[in-house]
């Protein structure tokens, strides 16, 4: 099963593909590490983002998209743009999308710790949260 982990941060959707075959994980190459929404995020920009995300998921035969949940209140609350990005992703037809909140994420990682250090994955540092959510979805 191929999962795309997504962390929404500001106007960006940071992604990481993670594949599980025969109890072995691999991180397939991907042409994009993140997709961004234009600063002026009106309807047209959201439609373009949604189409680009859907095309990427289709091109890489992604079975499931898992988004790291964000708080709606408080100091670490997600911004309006990130919630628009989440809605745009969730509304893509024929795409299985799940949101993992922080407690679900921590529980999955506690039950099945990642067998490798993030530094050994070859991913960029800013992709760590996306990798973690993809791994947690496989582990859950």
ZADO-1210 file (C-alpha; in nm, 4 decimals, padded with zeros to 6 digits):
<atoms>
<atom x="00.0000" y="00.0000" z="00.0000" code="UNK" pos="1"/>
<atom x="00.1312" y="00.3418" z="-00.0934" code="UNK" pos="2"/>
<atom x="00.0485" y="00.6244" z="00.1466" code="UNK" pos="3"/>
<atom x="00.1121" y="00.9945" z="00.1044" code="UNK" pos="4"/>
<atom x="00.1730" y="01.1709" z="00.4349" code="UNK" pos="5"/>
<atom x="00.0831" y="01.5394" z="00.4337" code="UNK" pos="6"/>
<atom x="00.1695" y="01.8184" z="00.6728" code="UNK" pos="7"/>
<atom x="-00.0135" y="02.1431" z="00.6045" code="UNK" pos="8"/>
<atom x="00.1874" y="02.4469" z="00.7025" code="UNK" pos="9"/>
<atom x="00.0872" y="02.7945" z="00.5975" code="UNK" pos="10"/>
<atom x="00.0278" y="02.7862" z="00.2212" code="UNK" pos="11"/>
<atom x="00.2205" y="02.4611" z="00.1716" code="UNK" pos="12"/>
<atom x="00.1294" y="02.0952" z="00.1642" code="UNK" pos="13"/>
<atom x="00.4523" y="01.9115" z="00.2496" code="UNK" pos="14"/>
<atom x="00.4341" y="01.5531" z="00.1262" code="UNK" pos="15"/>
<atom x="00.6138" y="01.2225" z="00.1702" code="UNK" pos="16"/>
<atom x="00.5336" y="00.8996" z="-00.0119" code="UNK" pos="17"/>
<atom x="00.5784" y="00.5771" z="00.1831" code="UNK" pos="18"/>
<atom x="00.5264" y="00.2296" z="00.0428" code="UNK" pos="19"/>
<atom x="00.4822" y="-00.0954" z="00.2360" code="UNK" pos="20"/>
<atom x="00.5397" y="-00.4225" z="00.0517" code="UNK" pos="21"/>
<atom x="00.5989" y="-00.7585" z="00.2191" code="UNK" pos="22"/>
<atom x="00.6639" y="-00.5915" z="00.5560" code="UNK" pos="23"/>
<atom x="00.9338" y="-00.3710" z="00.3985" code="UNK" pos="24"/>
<atom x="00.9102" y="00.0079" z="00.3835" code="UNK" pos="25"/>
<atom x="01.0510" y="00.2100" z="00.1000" code="UNK" pos="26"/>
<atom x="01.0349" y="00.5762" z="00.0132" code="UNK" pos="27"/>
<atom x="00.9721" y="00.6139" z="-00.3591" code="UNK" pos="28"/>
<atom x="01.1169" y="00.9090" z="-00.5466" code="UNK" pos="29"/>
<atom x="00.8676" y="01.1863" z="-00.6058" code="UNK" pos="30"/>
<atom x="00.8920" y="01.4886" z="-00.8337" code="UNK" pos="31"/>
<atom x="00.7536" y="01.7174" z="-00.5614" code="UNK" pos="32"/>
<atom x="00.8314" y="01.7581" z="-00.1932" code="UNK" pos="33"/>
<atom x="00.5615" y="02.0160" z="-00.1409" code="UNK" pos="34"/>
<atom x="00.2800" y="02.1841" z="-00.3261" code="UNK" pos="35"/>
<atom x="00.2065" y="02.5472" z="-00.2552" code="UNK" pos="36"/>
<atom x="-00.1022" y="02.7624" z="-00.2747" code="UNK" pos="37"/>
<atom x="-00.0553" y="03.1129" z="-00.4104" code="UNK" pos="38"/>
<atom x="-00.0534" y="03.3879" z="-00.1468" code="UNK" pos="39"/>
<atom x="-00.3789" y="03.5170" z="-00.2891" code="UNK" pos="40"/>
<atom x="-00.5813" y="03.2020" z="-00.2349" code="UNK" pos="41"/>
<atom x="-00.9115" y="03.2496" z="-00.4105" code="UNK" pos="42"/>
<atom x="-01.1272" y="02.9924" z="-00.5852" code="UNK" pos="43"/>
<atom x="-00.9105" y="02.9686" z="-00.8967" code="UNK" pos="44"/>
<atom x="-00.5909" y="02.9089" z="-00.6984" code="UNK" pos="45"/>
<atom x="-00.7617" y="02.6419" z="-00.4868" code="UNK" pos="46"/>
<atom x="-00.8878" y="02.4638" z="-00.7982" code="UNK" pos="47"/>
<atom x="-00.5342" y="02.4710" z="-00.9449" code="UNK" pos="48"/>
<atom x="-00.3874" y="02.3354" z="-00.6209" code="UNK" pos="49"/>
<atom x="-00.6506" y="02.0610" z="-00.6067" code="UNK" pos="50"/>
<atom x="-00.5853" y="01.9585" z="-00.9684" code="UNK" pos="51"/>
<atom x="-00.2075" y="01.9514" z="-00.9149" code="UNK" pos="52"/>
<atom x="-00.2439" y="01.7424" z="-00.5978" code="UNK" pos="53"/>
<atom x="-00.4866" y="01.4999" z="-00.7648" code="UNK" pos="54"/>
<atom x="-00.2522" y="01.4606" z="-01.0644" code="UNK" pos="55"/>
<atom x="00.0441" y="01.3899" z="-00.8358" code="UNK" pos="56"/>
<atom x="-00.1513" y="01.1250" z="-00.6425" code="UNK" pos="57"/>
<atom x="-00.2695" y="00.9662" z="-00.9655" code="UNK" pos="58"/>
<atom x="00.0778" y="00.9660" z="-01.1237" code="UNK" pos="59"/>
<atom x="00.2280" y="00.7888" z="-00.8223" code="UNK" pos="60"/>
<atom x="-00.0651" y="00.5479" z="-00.7695" code="UNK" pos="61"/>
<atom x="-00.1258" y="00.6594" z="-00.4120" code="UNK" pos="62"/>
<atom x="-00.3771" y="00.4408" z="-00.2281" code="UNK" pos="63"/>
<atom x="-00.4371" y="00.6706" z="00.0677" code="UNK" pos="64"/>
<atom x="-00.3594" y="01.0265" z="00.1774" code="UNK" pos="65"/>
<atom x="-00.3095" y="01.0908" z="00.5480" code="UNK" pos="66"/>
<atom x="-00.3062" y="01.4493" z="00.6715" code="UNK" pos="67"/>
<atom x="-00.1545" y="01.5529" z="01.0032" code="UNK" pos="68"/>
<atom x="-00.4341" y="01.7182" z="01.2005" code="UNK" pos="69"/>
<atom x="-00.3959" y="02.0728" z="01.3261" code="UNK" pos="70"/>
<atom x="-00.5427" y="02.2462" z="01.6268" code="UNK" pos="71"/>
<atom x="-00.8340" y="02.4798" z="01.5643" code="UNK" pos="72"/>
<atom x="-00.7706" y="02.6983" z="01.8695" code="UNK" pos="73"/>
<atom x="-00.4788" y="02.8219" z="02.0719" code="UNK" pos="74"/>
<atom x="-00.1195" y="02.9206" z="02.0151" code="UNK" pos="75"/>
<atom x="-00.0457" y="02.6397" z="01.7679" code="UNK" pos="76"/>
<atom x="-00.3721" y="02.6594" z="01.5728" code="UNK" pos="77"/>
<atom x="-00.3664" y="02.6057" z="01.1982" code="UNK" pos="78"/>
<atom x="-00.4208" y="02.9037" z="00.9716" code="UNK" pos="79"/>
<atom x="-00.7094" y="02.9617" z="00.7336" code="UNK" pos="80"/>
<atom x="-00.5028" y="02.8677" z="00.4282" code="UNK" pos="81"/>
<atom x="-00.4092" y="02.5285" z="00.5739" code="UNK" pos="82"/>
<atom x="-00.7741" y="02.4443" z="00.6392" code="UNK" pos="83"/>
<atom x="-00.8589" y="02.5444" z="00.2821" code="UNK" pos="84"/>
<atom x="-00.5834" y="02.3120" z="00.1590" code="UNK" pos="85"/>
<atom x="-00.7209" y="02.0302" z="00.3730" code="UNK" pos="86"/>
<atom x="-01.0706" y="02.0786" z="00.2321" code="UNK" pos="87"/>
<atom x="-00.9372" y="02.0888" z="-00.1243" code="UNK" pos="88"/>
<atom x="-00.7542" y="01.7582" z="-00.0677" code="UNK" pos="89"/>
<atom x="-01.0501" y="01.5923" z="00.1058" code="UNK" pos="90"/>
<atom x="-01.2830" y="01.6848" z="-00.1804" code="UNK" pos="91"/>
<atom x="-01.0756" y="01.5128" z="-00.4506" code="UNK" pos="92"/>
<atom x="-01.2955" y="01.2448" z="-00.6046" code="UNK" pos="93"/>
<atom x="-01.1833" y="00.8814" z="-00.5706" code="UNK" pos="94"/>
<atom x="-00.9091" y="00.9636" z="-00.3203" code="UNK" pos="95"/>
<atom x="-00.9084" y="00.7997" z="00.0233" code="UNK" pos="96"/>
<atom x="-00.8195" y="01.0782" z="00.2687" code="UNK" pos="97"/>
<atom x="-00.7800" y="01.0503" z="00.6449" code="UNK" pos="98"/>
<atom x="-00.6839" y="01.3064" z="00.9083" code="UNK" pos="99"/>
<atom x="-00.4753" y="01.1806" z="01.2020" code="UNK" pos="100"/>
<atom x="-00.4878" y="01.4001" z="01.5092" code="UNK" pos="101"/>
<atom x="-00.1904" y="01.4340" z="01.7419" code="UNK" pos="102"/>
<atom x="-00.3080" y="01.1758" z="01.9952" code="UNK" pos="103"/>
<atom x="-00.3721" y="00.9133" z="01.7245" code="UNK" pos="104"/>
<atom x="-00.0313" y="00.9870" z="01.5745" code="UNK" pos="105"/>
<atom x="00.1509" y="00.9526" z="01.9082" code="UNK" pos="106"/>
<atom x="-00.0358" y="00.6317" z="01.9947" code="UNK" pos="107"/>
<atom x="00.0516" y="00.4673" z="01.6625" code="UNK" pos="108"/>
<atom x="00.4195" y="00.5639" z="01.6944" code="UNK" pos="109"/>
<atom x="00.4300" y="00.4445" z="02.0592" code="UNK" pos="110"/>
<atom x="00.2889" y="00.1032" z="01.9602" code="UNK" pos="111"/>
<atom x="00.5154" y="00.0662" z="01.6547" code="UNK" pos="112"/>
<atom x="00.8290" y="00.2801" z="01.6781" code="UNK" pos="113"/>
<atom x="00.9953" y="00.3615" z="01.3483" code="UNK" pos="114"/>
<atom x="01.2794" y="00.1137" z="01.2863" code="UNK" pos="115"/>
<atom x="01.5102" y="00.3776" z="01.1340" code="UNK" pos="116"/>
<atom x="01.6209" y="00.7263" z="01.2277" code="UNK" pos="117"/>
<atom x="01.4706" y="01.0049" z="01.0174" code="UNK" pos="118"/>
<atom x="01.8196" y="01.1232" z="00.9167" code="UNK" pos="119"/>
<atom x="01.8732" y="00.7873" z="00.7428" code="UNK" pos="120"/>
<atom x="01.5680" y="00.8238" z="00.5163" code="UNK" pos="121"/>
<atom x="01.7301" y="01.0639" z="00.2700" code="UNK" pos="122"/>
<atom x="01.4370" y="01.3054" z="00.3002" code="UNK" pos="123"/>
<atom x="01.4676" y="01.6773" z="00.3661" code="UNK" pos="124"/>
<atom x="01.4281" y="01.7922" z="00.7268" code="UNK" pos="125"/>
<atom x="01.1067" y="01.9826" z="00.6499" code="UNK" pos="126"/>
<atom x="00.9465" y="01.6511" z="00.5412" code="UNK" pos="127"/>
<atom x="00.9844" y="01.4872" z="00.8829" code="UNK" pos="128"/>
<atom x="00.6247" y="01.5479" z="00.9966" code="UNK" pos="129"/>
<atom x="00.4873" y="01.4199" z="00.6635" code="UNK" pos="130"/>
<atom x="00.7052" y="01.1062" z="00.6930" code="UNK" pos="131"/>
<atom x="00.5929" y="01.0521" z="01.0519" code="UNK" pos="132"/>
<atom x="00.2238" y="01.0747" z="00.9660" code="UNK" pos="133"/>
<atom x="00.2685" y="00.8365" z="00.6702" code="UNK" pos="134"/>
<atom x="00.4551" y="00.5883" z="00.8916" code="UNK" pos="135"/>
<atom x="00.1907" y="00.6167" z="01.1653" code="UNK" pos="136"/>
<atom x="-00.0839" y="00.5454" z="00.9130" code="UNK" pos="137"/>
<atom x="00.0954" y="00.2269" z="00.8032" code="UNK" pos="138"/>
<atom x="00.1593" y="00.1310" z="01.1651" code="UNK" pos="139"/>
<atom x="-00.2019" y="00.1863" z="01.2779" code="UNK" pos="140"/>
</atoms>
